[in-house]
Amino acid sequence: MKKILTLTVTFMFSVMLFSQESLKLEINTLIDSWHEAAAINDQEGYFEKIDEHGIYIGTDSSEVWTRQEFYDWSTPHFQKENGWAFKAQSRNVYLSDDGRMAWFDELLDYGKGTLRGSGVLAKKDTEWRILHYVLSVPVPNDKFTEVMKLIERKPMLLEDEK
């Protein structure tokens, strides 16, 4: 009886790990294809992966966009075939217990250096959708003070104050 219980627990644990790895593979494939769509100037392919209520936060402090605002901003870039090419150097994917929410962080090569991306996804029906994405520039600790001196400091206005 003890052997059966041990085998059952081992089997269930293996299935759970396989399921998590399968979901992580799905998510990695989606994010890679999302970045690829931008690189090949496929605006529709890029934005179909972002949820209709999705938020994109860019590297500039003013860049906090809804999906539609980001779509509108990006249209001239896609029309000029001037998309952006991000290639993941590394990515960590984390899953909620029920496997319906995921969050990730990634380091991206964009040809001029390294960027960091992080995001949140939700599984809606049978598809993963990007709910929130943040693109940032990682700054080495020993360069932080120098970089901060280069950045012009201006107070951010809250929406209510505009």
C-alpha positions in Angstrom: 0.0 0.0 0.0 2.8 2.4 0.9 4.4 1.7 -2.5 1.2 2.5 -4.3 0.8 5.7 -2.4 4.4 6.7 -3.2 3.9 5.9 -6.9 0.7 7.8 -7.0 2.2 10.9 -5.4 5.2 10.7 -7.7 3.0 10.4 -10.7 0.8 13.3 -9.7 3.9 15.5 -9.0 5.3 14.6 -12.4 2.1 15.5 -14.2 2.0 18.8 -12.4 5.6 19.6 -13.3 4.9 18.6 -16.9 1.8 20.8 -17.0 3.7 23.8 -15.6 6.5 23.3 -18.1 4.0 23.0 -20.9 2.3 26.3 -19.9 5.7 28.0 -19.7 6.6 26.8 -23.2 3.2 28.2 -24.4 4.0 31.6 -22.8 7.6 31.7 -24.0 6.4 30.9 -27.6 3.8 33.7 -27.3 6.3 36.3 -26.1 8.9 35.3 -28.7 6.3 35.6 -31.4 5.2 39.0 -30.0 8.7 40.3 -30.2 9.1 38.8 -33.7 5.9 40.5 -35.0 7.5 43.9 -34.1 10.7 42.9 -35.8 9.0 42.0 -39.0 6.6 45.0 -38.9 3.5 43.0 -38.3 1.4 45.5 -36.4 -1.7 43.4 -36.3 0.2 40.3 -35.2 1.9 42.3 -32.5 -1.3 43.9 -31.1 -3.5 40.8 -31.2 -1.4 39.4 -28.4 -2.1 42.4 -26.1 -5.4 42.2 -24.2 -8.0 44.9 -25.2 -7.5 46.4 -21.7 -3.7 45.9 -21.8 -1.2 48.5 -20.7 2.3 49.1 -22.1 4.8 51.1 -20.2 7.8 52.3 -22.2 11.2 53.5 -21.2 10.2 57.2 -21.0 8.4 58.3 -17.9 5.6 59.7 -20.0 4.9 56.4 -21.8 2.0 54.7 -20.0 -0.3 53.6 -22.7 -3.5 51.7 -23.2 -3.4 49.2 -26.0 -5.1 51.7 -28.3 -2.8 54.6 -27.4 0.2 52.4 -28.0 -1.3 51.1 -31.3 -1.8 54.7 -32.4 1.7 55.8 -31.4 3.3 52.8 -33.1 1.4 53.0 -36.4 3.9 55.4 -38.1 6.8 53.2 -37.1 5.1 50.1 -38.5 4.1 51.9 -41.7 7.7 53.0 -42.2 8.8 49.4 -41.6 10.7 50.8 -38.6 9.7 48.3 -36.0 11.9 47.3 -33.2 13.8 44.0 -32.8 14.0 42.6 -29.3 15.6 39.2 -28.8 15.3 37.5 -25.5 18.7 36.7 -23.8 16.9 35.2 -20.8 13.4 34.9 -19.4 11.9 33.8 -16.2 8.2 32.8 -16.2 6.1 32.3 -13.1 2.6 30.8 -12.9 -0.3 31.2 -10.5 -1.4 28.1 -8.7 -4.4 27.6 -11.0 -2.3 28.2 -14.1 -4.5 31.0 -15.5 -2.1 33.9 -14.6 1.5 34.3 -15.4 4.2 36.9 -15.0 7.7 37.1 -16.4 10.8 39.1 -16.6 13.3 39.1 -19.4 16.6 40.6 -20.6 16.4 41.7 -24.2 19.1 42.4 -26.8 18.0 45.1 -29.2 21.3 45.6 -31.1 22.5 48.6 -29.1 22.5 47.0 -25.7 20.3 45.3 -23.1 16.8 46.2 -22.1 14.6 44.6 -19.5 11.0 43.6 -20.0 8.5 42.4 -17.5 4.9 41.5 -17.9 1.7 39.9 -16.7 -0.5 37.6 -18.8 -3.9 36.0 -18.3 -5.3 32.9 -20.0 -8.6 34.0 -21.4 -10.6 31.1 -22.8 -7.8 29.1 -24.5 -5.4 32.0 -25.3 -2.8 33.8 -23.3 -3.2 37.6 -23.5 -0.6 40.2 -22.4 -2.3 42.4 -19.7 0.7 44.6 -18.7 4.2 45.1 -20.1 7.0 47.3 -18.8 10.1 48.0 -20.8 13.0 49.4 -18.9 16.7 50.1 -19.2 18.8 48.2 -16.6 21.5 50.4 -15.1 24.5 48.9 -13.5 24.8 49.9 -9.9 28.2 51.5 -10.3 26.8 53.8 -13.1 23.5 54.7 -11.4 24.6 58.1 -10.0 26.2 59.1 -13.3 23.0 58.1 -15.2 20.7 60.0 -12.8 22.8 63.1 -13.4 22.2 62.8 -17.1 18.5 62.6 -16.8 16.7 65.9 -16.7 14.4 65.8 -13.7 11.0 67.1 -14.2 8.0 66.4 -12.0 5.5 63.9 -13.4 1.9 65.3 -13.4 -0.8 63.0 -12.3 -3.7 62.7 -14.7 -5.9 64.8 -12.4 -3.4 67.6 -12.4 -3.1 68.0 -16.2 
